[in-house]
């Protein structure tokens, strides 16, 4: 048996009995479906956070106005006394 035939037999045996190295390990990236799911979750969280900003700013303006009215009232009372 010459080395050319032996190499062909080893080559054929190696590739028929063993899977290619690409099928042995998982891929190293994310699929488009995984990325789409992550983007949807991030979008939902941002949407919920944005809906909370409106009432918070309204409440902050109310407190600021209330403090201003209280300061003006105390100033008027102090001036009149």
C-alpha angles and dihedrals in degrees: 000000000000125000094251093061092043091051091050091050092049090046092051093044094047094052097041098048100037125052120234117272090249092066095049098069133038121256118268099229142065122261122236090250092056091048091048091052092050091049091050092051092048090049092051092050092049090047092052091047092049091052090057095053094071097059091041093055091045090053091048091052090049092053091046092051092046091052091048092051091048091050092049091048092051091047092052092047090048092050093048093050 
